[in-house]
Amino acid sequence: VTRKGESMITEYIINSSTLFLIRDNDECATISYEINDVLGICKDAKEIISDSCEFYGSSYSARLSFSKNNSKTKSKYPILIEESKRIIFFPTWSLNNKKCMWLSYNNIKKVLKKGTGTRIIFSNNGFVDVDTSVKIFDRQLLICADLEQLLISRQKML
């Protein structure tokens, strides 16, 4: 997925332009799809999620704990990466599954049924197909929306 001649970067922080992270099958690395770019990163996705949480002032374990305590799910927890811009990412599979992608909740524009899976249309009209049913995917989006609403209500109390 990396473009020919491009080198992999060693540091990457998720931002509001990040659409999704996916494992690079040819490397022990991750590909970050952004609104206007595609980047190869020499880290696994969970490490990028963790680094990004720390960059924005928290830890992955604190963000995970927040999700576990405030989500109506028992797995595939969404992670609030950054609060002021409400950057929320969620995994499509168990973190140990090689097919696992991390998707930006905030950049999803539309969800469509594609065979037995789901096509996700992003804010830049790009798309990715996920081997998950629309029903399961919609539930994950609802969990992210609930987390975002909790964040908004808490911010209003300040």
N, CA and C of each residue as an Amber inpcrd file, in Angstrom:
protein
   474
   0.8140000  -1.1910000   0.0000000   0.0000000   0.0000000   0.0000000
   0.8640000   1.2640000   0.0000000   2.0920000   1.1580000   0.5320000
   2.9660000   2.3290000   0.4850000   3.3360000   2.5900000  -0.9620000
   3.5410000   3.8420000  -1.2810000   3.8890000   4.1980000  -2.6440000
   5.3510000   3.8780000  -2.9050000   5.6510000   3.4010000  -4.1060000
   7.0170000   3.0330000  -4.4830000   7.9910000   4.1790000  -4.2100000
   9.0920000   3.8420000  -3.6170000  10.1240000   4.8250000  -3.3730000
   9.9660000   5.5930000  -2.0750000   8.8370000   5.4470000  -1.4200000
   8.6310000   6.1650000  -0.1670000   9.1500000   5.3310000   0.9950000
   9.7710000   5.9910000   1.9350000  10.2520000   5.2680000   3.1050000
   9.1880000   5.3040000   4.2010000   9.3130000   4.3710000   5.1000000
   8.3950000   4.3090000   6.2250000   8.8380000   5.3310000   7.2650000
   7.8590000   5.9310000   7.9420000   8.1850000   6.8520000   9.0240000
   8.1540000   6.0950000  10.3440000   8.8590000   6.6310000  11.3280000
   8.9480000   5.9300000  12.6130000   8.0410000   6.5250000  13.6790000
   7.5960000   7.7400000  13.4890000   6.7060000   8.3760000  14.4590000
   5.4590000   8.8740000  13.7480000   4.3130000   8.6900000  14.3800000
   3.0590000   9.1620000  13.7910000   2.0620000   9.4060000  14.9120000
   1.3640000  10.5370000  14.8330000   0.3140000  10.8670000  15.7800000
  -0.9870000  11.0070000  15.0100000  -2.0100000  10.3160000  15.4750000
  -3.3360000  10.4020000  14.8750000  -3.8190000  11.8410000  14.9850000
  -4.4650000  12.3160000  13.9270000  -4.9830000  13.6760000  13.9020000
  -6.3700000  13.6760000  13.2640000  -6.9740000  14.8510000  13.1330000
  -8.3420000  14.9120000  12.6140000  -8.4310000  14.5200000  11.1380000
  -7.3070000  14.4250000  10.4420000  -7.3000000  13.9800000   9.0420000
  -7.1290000  12.4740000   8.8950000  -6.8060000  11.7750000   9.9680000
  -6.5980000  10.3260000   9.8980000  -7.9430000   9.6330000   9.7210000
  -8.0530000   8.8220000   8.6700000  -9.2880000   8.0890000   8.3830000
  -9.2750000   6.7090000   9.0150000  -8.1900000   5.9480000   8.7750000
  -8.0750000   4.6240000   9.3810000  -6.6420000   4.1290000   9.3400000
  -6.3810000   3.1760000  10.2220000  -5.0920000   2.5050000  10.3020000
  -5.3130000   1.0400000   9.9550000  -4.4200000   0.4930000   9.1540000
  -4.5230000  -0.9110000   8.7630000  -3.1210000  -1.5130000   8.7270000
  -3.0500000  -2.7810000   9.0470000  -1.7630000  -3.4800000   9.0280000
  -1.2430000  -3.5740000   7.5970000   0.0460000  -3.3590000   7.4430000
   0.7160000  -3.5160000   6.1540000   1.1430000  -4.9770000   6.0500000
   0.5870000  -5.7140000   5.1130000   0.8710000  -7.1420000   4.9910000
   2.3120000  -7.4460000   4.5990000   2.9810000  -6.5270000   3.9110000
   4.3440000  -6.7610000   3.4550000   5.3980000  -6.4110000   4.4990000
   5.0040000  -5.6940000   5.5170000   5.9500000  -5.1940000   6.5180000
   5.3740000  -5.4510000   7.9060000   6.2040000  -5.3150000   8.9110000
   5.7120000  -5.2930000  10.2950000   5.3960000  -3.8490000  10.6150000
   4.3540000  -3.3460000  10.0060000   4.0550000  -1.9310000  10.1160000
   2.5770000  -1.6720000   9.8880000   2.2280000  -0.3910000   9.8840000
   0.8530000   0.0560000   9.7250000   0.7920000   1.0940000   8.6150000
  -0.3110000   1.0920000   7.9010000  -0.5690000   2.1240000   6.9040000
  -1.6360000   3.0440000   7.4710000  -1.3700000   4.3440000   7.4360000
  -2.3470000   5.3430000   7.8610000  -2.9230000   6.0010000   6.6130000
  -4.2330000   5.8800000   6.4700000  -4.9220000   6.5730000   5.3960000
  -5.4590000   7.8680000   5.9710000  -5.0510000   8.9700000   5.3590000
  -5.5150000  10.2870000   5.7790000  -6.3700000  10.8810000   4.6690000
  -6.9900000  11.9970000   4.9380000  -7.8540000  12.6510000   3.9540000
  -7.1050000  12.8900000   2.6460000  -5.8440000  13.3260000   2.7260000
  -5.0850000  13.6460000   1.5190000  -3.7570000  12.9100000   1.3910000
  -3.5620000  11.8290000   2.1370000  -2.2600000  11.1670000   2.1020000
  -2.3780000   9.7180000   2.5670000  -1.3600000   8.9440000   2.2490000
  -1.2170000   7.5710000   2.7290000   0.2120000   7.4500000   3.2470000
   0.3460000   6.9960000   4.5040000   1.6610000   6.9430000   5.1310000
   1.9560000   5.5540000   5.6720000   3.1790000   5.0890000   5.4820000
   3.6390000   3.8480000   6.0830000   4.3580000   4.1610000   7.3810000
   4.0110000   3.4480000   8.4430000   4.5780000   3.7120000   9.7580000
   5.1800000   2.4240000  10.3080000   6.3850000   2.5090000  10.8340000
   7.0940000   1.3460000  11.3800000   6.6560000   1.0360000  12.8130000
   5.3640000   0.9340000  13.0350000   4.8060000   0.5750000  14.3460000
   3.4920000  -0.1440000  14.1030000   3.0740000  -0.9440000  15.0950000
   1.7560000  -1.5450000  14.9440000   0.6940000  -0.5260000  15.3720000
  -0.5390000  -0.7670000  14.9540000  -1.6250000   0.1930000  15.1640000
  -1.8600000   0.4850000  16.6430000  -1.8120000  -0.5420000  17.4860000
  -2.0550000  -0.3050000  18.9090000  -1.0000000   0.6260000  19.4940000
   0.2360000   0.4940000  19.0440000   1.3010000   1.3780000  19.5150000
   1.0540000   2.8180000  19.0510000   0.5480000   2.9830000  17.8340000
   0.2150000   4.3170000  17.3180000  -0.9300000   4.9190000  18.1310000
  -1.9410000   4.1060000  18.4380000  -3.0640000   4.5580000  19.2730000
  -2.5290000   5.0040000  20.6360000  -1.6830000   4.1890000  21.2380000
  -1.1090000   4.4890000  22.5460000  -0.2700000   5.7700000  22.5130000
   0.6110000   5.8950000  21.5230000   1.4440000   7.0960000  21.3840000
   0.5760000   8.3430000  21.2150000  -0.4970000   8.2110000  20.4500000
  -1.3850000   9.3460000  20.1950000  -2.1150000   9.7650000  21.4680000
  -2.5910000   8.7980000  22.2420000  -3.2330000   9.1190000  23.5280000
  -2.2690000   9.9000000  24.4130000  -1.0320000   9.4330000  24.4990000
  -0.0270000  10.1020000  25.3360000   0.3040000  11.4940000  24.8100000
   0.3900000  11.6340000  23.5020000   0.6760000  12.9400000  22.8990000
  -0.3860000  13.9620000  23.3050000  -1.6440000  13.5150000  23.3400000
  -2.7530000  14.4160000  23.6730000  -3.0480000  14.4790000  25.1710000
  -2.1900000  13.8780000  25.9980000  -2.2710000  14.1030000  27.4300000
  -2.8810000  13.0160000  28.2800000  -3.0180000  11.8140000  27.7510000
  -3.5300000  10.7150000  28.5610000  -2.7720000   9.4470000  28.1990000
  -3.1580000   8.3470000  28.7980000  -2.5330000   7.0710000  28.4520000
  -3.5840000   6.1700000  27.7940000  -3.1010000   5.2010000  27.0380000
  -4.0090000   4.2370000  26.4250000  -4.8150000   3.5200000  27.5000000
  -4.1630000   3.1340000  28.5930000  -4.8760000   2.3910000  29.6420000
  -5.9560000   3.2500000  30.2870000  -5.7180000   4.5500000  30.4620000
  -6.7490000   5.4390000  31.0170000  -7.9080000   5.5890000  30.0440000
  -7.5960000   5.7350000  28.7710000  -8.6570000   5.8630000  27.7440000
  -9.4620000   4.5700000  27.6320000  -8.7660000   3.4410000  27.7040000
  -9.4500000   2.1470000  27.6580000 -10.3570000   1.9800000  28.8730000
  -9.8690000   2.3510000  30.0340000 -10.6590000   2.2710000  31.2620000
 -11.9050000   3.1530000  31.1610000 -11.7520000   4.3550000  30.6190000
 -12.8890000   5.2610000  30.4130000 -13.9430000   4.5890000  29.5350000
 -13.5020000   3.9660000  28.4360000 -14.4310000   3.2930000  27.5260000
 -15.1040000   2.1000000  28.1930000 -14.3220000   1.3060000  28.9110000
 -14.8950000   0.1410000  29.5870000 -15.9490000   0.5490000  30.6060000
 -15.7040000   1.6440000  31.3190000 -16.6320000   2.1000000  32.3520000
 -17.8500000   2.8230000  31.8010000 -17.7860000   3.2810000  30.5390000
 -18.8630000   4.1040000  29.9950000 -19.4630000   3.5850000  28.6990000
 -19.1160000   2.3820000  28.2860000 -19.6390000   1.8120000  27.0430000
 -20.5170000   0.6090000  27.3280000 -21.4720000   0.4150000  26.4620000
 -22.3580000  -0.7480000  26.5710000 -21.8210000  -1.8610000  25.6730000
 -20.5910000  -2.2470000  25.9070000 -19.9690000  -3.3170000  25.1360000
 -18.9640000  -4.0340000  26.0190000 -18.5890000  -5.2150000  25.6020000
 -17.6250000  -6.0090000  26.3640000 -16.3420000  -6.2630000  25.5620000
 -16.2800000  -5.6970000  24.3580000 -15.0890000  -5.8800000  23.5200000
 -15.0310000  -4.7690000  22.4730000 -13.9320000  -4.7100000  21.7570000
 -13.7210000  -3.7260000  20.6860000 -14.0860000  -2.3130000  21.1430000
 -13.4920000  -1.9080000  22.2590000 -13.8040000  -0.6120000  22.8520000
 -13.3170000   0.5450000  21.9850000 -14.1460000   1.5800000  21.8410000
 -13.6550000   2.7900000  21.1790000 -12.6700000   3.4990000  22.1030000
 -11.7390000   4.2090000  21.4990000 -10.7350000   4.9400000  22.2780000
 -10.8340000   6.4220000  21.9190000 -11.0530000   7.2300000  22.9390000
 -11.0750000   8.6830000  22.7780000  -9.6190000   9.1430000  22.7230000
  -9.1500000   9.4810000  21.5350000  -7.7490000   9.8570000  21.3430000
  -7.5060000  11.2850000  21.8280000  -8.3960000  12.1990000  21.4180000
  -8.2240000  13.6220000  21.7270000  -9.5930000  14.2180000  22.0200000
  -9.7140000  14.9380000  23.1190000 -11.0140000  15.4110000  23.5910000
 -11.5620000  16.6310000  22.8710000 -10.7560000  17.6710000  22.6760000
 -11.2960000  18.9250000  22.1390000 -11.8120000  18.7720000  20.7110000
 -11.1790000  17.9230000  19.9330000 -11.6300000  17.6760000  18.5580000
 -12.4790000  16.4120000  18.4620000 -12.6910000  15.7740000  19.6090000
 -13.4950000  14.5490000  19.7090000 -13.0120000  13.4710000  18.7350000
 -11.7110000  13.2400000  18.7220000 -11.1520000  12.1970000  17.8590000
 -11.3310000  10.8580000  18.5680000 -12.1780000  10.0100000  17.9750000
 -12.4950000   8.6940000  18.5340000 -12.1800000   7.6490000  17.4750000
 -11.4160000   6.6340000  17.8640000 -11.0990000   5.5160000  16.9760000
 -11.6410000   4.2330000  17.5820000 -11.9910000   3.2910000  16.7320000
 -12.4610000   2.0020000  17.2220000 -11.9460000   0.8830000  16.3320000
 -11.7050000  -0.2900000  16.9290000 -11.1850000  -1.4270000  16.1570000
 -12.3250000  -2.2210000  15.5150000 -12.0410000  -2.7800000  14.3460000
 -13.0470000  -3.5940000  13.6660000 -13.0510000  -5.0370000  14.1580000
 -11.9590000  -5.4850000  14.7180000 -11.8110000  -6.8580000  15.1950000
 -11.0470000  -6.8360000  16.5110000 -10.8440000  -8.0050000  17.0760000
  -9.9610000  -8.1430000  18.2350000  -8.5930000  -7.5980000  17.8420000
  -7.8990000  -7.0090000  18.7980000  -6.5980000  -6.4030000  18.5010000
  -5.5630000  -7.4240000  18.0470000  -5.7640000  -8.6920000  18.3600000
  -4.8310000  -9.7450000  17.9510000  -5.0970000 -10.2570000  16.5350000
  -6.2420000  -9.9000000  15.9760000  -6.6090000 -10.3470000  14.6430000
  -5.8630000  -9.5170000  13.5960000  -5.2110000 -10.1860000  12.6580000
  -4.4310000  -9.4930000  11.6340000  -5.2980000  -8.6320000  10.7190000
  -6.6210000  -8.9040000  10.6760000  -7.5330000  -8.1130000   9.8490000
  -7.9990000  -6.8350000  10.5520000  -7.6100000  -6.6600000  11.8130000
  -8.1030000  -5.5260000  12.5930000  -7.6520000  -4.1910000  11.9990000
  -8.6230000  -3.3140000  11.7970000  -8.3760000  -1.9330000  11.3930000
  -8.8420000  -1.0420000  12.5340000  -8.2630000   0.1140000  12.6340000
  -8.7520000   1.1420000  13.5540000  -9.3450000   2.2420000  12.6890000
 -10.6180000   2.5480000  12.9200000 -11.3350000   3.5210000  12.1040000
 -11.6400000   4.7930000  12.8810000 -11.6140000   5.9190000  12.1810000
 -11.9590000   7.2080000  12.7710000 -13.4690000   7.3700000  12.7510000
 -14.0800000   7.3370000  13.9130000 -15.5270000   7.5400000  14.0270000
 -15.9200000   8.8860000  13.4180000 -15.1300000   9.9150000  13.6520000
 -15.4560000  11.2780000  13.2430000 -15.4130000  11.4960000  11.7330000
 -14.6840000  10.6520000  11.0210000 -14.5480000  10.8360000   9.5820000
 -15.4360000   9.9060000   8.7600000 -16.2980000   9.1450000   9.4090000
 -17.2040000   8.2600000   8.6760000 -18.4260000   9.0600000   8.2310000
 -18.6560000   9.0450000   6.9380000 -19.7670000   9.7990000   6.3410000
 -20.9890000   8.9160000   6.1370000 -20.7570000   7.6780000   5.6980000
 -21.8690000   6.7890000   5.3630000 -21.4220000   5.3420000   5.4740000
 -22.3740000   4.4640000   5.7860000 -22.1130000   3.0300000   5.8860000
 -23.0860000   2.3230000   4.9490000 -22.5470000   1.4490000   4.0900000
 -23.3710000   0.7350000   3.1170000 -23.1370000  -0.7660000   3.2210000
 -24.1680000  -1.5290000   2.9210000 -24.0230000  -2.9870000   2.8590000
 -23.2680000  -3.3230000   1.5830000 -22.2800000  -4.1950000   1.6950000
 -21.4790000  -4.6400000   0.5400000 -21.3410000  -6.1510000   0.6500000
 -22.2310000  -6.9040000  -0.0110000 -22.2510000  -8.3510000   0.1320000
 -22.6030000  -8.6990000   1.5650000 -21.7650000  -9.5150000   2.2070000
 -21.9860000  -9.8410000   3.6230000 -21.2250000  -8.8910000   4.5380000
 -20.4940000  -7.9530000   3.9420000 -19.6940000  -7.0050000   4.7060000
 -20.2520000  -5.6020000   4.6630000 -19.3700000  -4.6560000   4.9030000
 -19.7530000  -3.2530000   5.0070000 -18.7700000  -2.3930000   4.2270000
 -19.2940000  -1.4140000   3.5110000 -18.4530000  -0.4050000   2.8500000
 -18.5840000   0.8750000   3.6650000 -17.4490000   1.4270000   4.0730000
 -17.4300000   2.6570000   4.8420000 -16.9840000   3.7780000   3.9080000
 -17.8260000   4.7950000   3.8000000 -17.5000000   5.9800000   3.0120000
 -17.0180000   7.0480000   4.0010000 -15.8510000   7.6170000   3.7220000
 -15.2660000   8.6230000   4.6030000 -15.5900000  10.0380000   4.1390000
 -15.2250000  11.0000000   4.9570000 -15.5070000  12.4180000   4.7030000
 -14.8980000  12.9190000   3.3860000 -13.8450000  12.2810000   2.9030000
 -13.2200000  12.6770000   1.6380000 -13.7810000  11.8700000   0.4560000
 -14.8560000  11.1130000   0.7040000 -15.5140000  10.2330000  -0.2680000
 -14.6900000   9.0110000  -0.6460000 -13.5540000   8.8070000   0.0040000
 -12.8210000   7.5560000  -0.1470000 -13.5800000   6.4710000   0.6170000
 -13.2240000   5.2290000   0.3910000 -13.9300000   4.1540000   1.0810000
 -13.0100000   2.9890000   1.3730000 -13.4760000   2.1490000   2.2960000
 -12.8100000   0.8940000   2.5870000 -13.9030000  -0.1320000   2.8730000
 -13.6630000  -1.3640000   2.4580000 -14.5970000  -2.4540000   2.7250000
 -14.1050000  -3.2360000   3.9270000 -15.0440000  -3.5620000   4.8200000
 -14.7300000  -4.2740000   6.0530000 -15.5460000  -5.5580000   6.0850000
 -14.9030000  -6.6410000   6.4710000 -15.5450000  -7.9460000   6.5340000
 -16.3270000  -8.0960000   7.8440000 -17.2730000  -7.1770000   8.0540000
 -18.1270000  -7.1640000   9.2370000 -19.5290000  -6.8010000   8.7600000
 -20.5450000  -7.3950000   9.3280000 -21.9060000  -7.0760000   8.9040000
 -22.2640000  -5.6390000   9.2600000 -23.1860000  -5.0550000   8.4860000
 -23.6520000  -3.6900000   8.7470000 -24.2600000  -3.6040000  10.1420000
 -24.9680000  -4.6350000  10.5620000 -25.6030000  -4.6300000  11.8940000
 -24.5490000  -4.4830000  12.9980000 -23.4910000  -5.2730000  12.9250000
 -22.4150000  -5.1980000  13.9250000 -21.7130000  -3.8480000  13.8330000
 -21.4620000  -3.3880000  12.6170000 -20.7690000  -2.1140000  12.4240000
 -21.6070000  -0.9560000  12.9680000 -22.9140000  -0.9620000  12.6800000
 -23.8050000   0.0880000  13.1910000 -23.8020000   0.1130000  14.7170000
 -23.7210000  -1.0530000  15.3390000 -23.6650000  -1.1140000  16.8050000
 -22.3820000  -0.4500000  17.3180000 -21.2740000  -0.6830000  16.6280000
 -20.0150000  -0.0490000  17.0250000 -20.1070000   1.4750000  16.8900000
 -20.7550000   1.9490000  15.8260000 -20.9350000   3.3910000  15.6440000
 -21.8010000   3.9780000  16.7540000 -22.8340000   3.2420000  17.1570000
 -23.7060000   3.6950000  18.2390000 -22.9300000   3.8060000  19.5560000
 -22.0690000   2.8610000  19.8110000 -21.2340000   2.8970000  21.0280000
 -20.3180000   4.1290000  20.9990000 -19.7420000   4.4320000  19.8340000
 -18.9070000   5.6340000  19.6880000 -19.7410000   6.8940000  19.8930000
 -20.9450000   6.9190000  19.3250000 -21.8270000   8.0880000  19.4700000
 -22.1870000   8.3170000  20.9330000 -22.4610000   7.2410000  21.6600000
 -22.7670000   7.3570000  23.0940000 -21.5720000   7.9360000  23.8590000
 -20.3820000   7.4770000  23.5280000 -19.1690000   7.9750000  24.1730000
 -18.9690000   9.4630000  23.8560000 -19.2010000   9.8350000  22.6100000
 -19.0780000  11.2350000  22.2140000 -20.1050000  12.1020000  22.9470000
 -21.3370000  11.6230000  23.0720000 -22.3740000  12.3790000  23.7860000
 -22.0060000  12.5720000  25.2540000 -21.4390000  11.5440000  25.8730000
 -20.9820000  11.6560000  27.2560000 -19.9000000  12.7330000  27.3680000
 -18.9650000  12.7380000  26.4410000 -17.9010000  13.7330000  26.4260000
 -18.4900000  15.1410000  26.2760000 -19.4220000  15.3200000  25.3540000
 -20.0490000  16.6280000  25.1220000 -20.7790000  17.0990000  26.3780000
 -21.5280000  16.2070000  27.0060000 -22.2720000  16.6100000  28.2040000
 -21.3280000  16.9870000  29.3390000 -20.2180000  16.2940000  29.4620000
 -19.2430000  16.6400000  30.4990000 -18.5470000  17.9600000  30.2020000
 -18.2690000  18.2250000  28.9420000 -17.6250000  19.4860000  28.5610000
 -18.5510000  20.6660000  28.8410000 -19.8560000  20.4660000  28.6740000
 -20.8310000  21.5360000  28.9410000 -20.9030000  21.8680000  30.4230000
 -20.5620000  20.9160000  31.2730000 -20.5990000  21.1550000  32.7230000
 -19.4350000  22.0210000  33.1840000 -18.3840000  22.1260000  32.3780000
 -17.2020000  22.9070000  32.7750000 -17.4590000  24.3970000  32.7210000
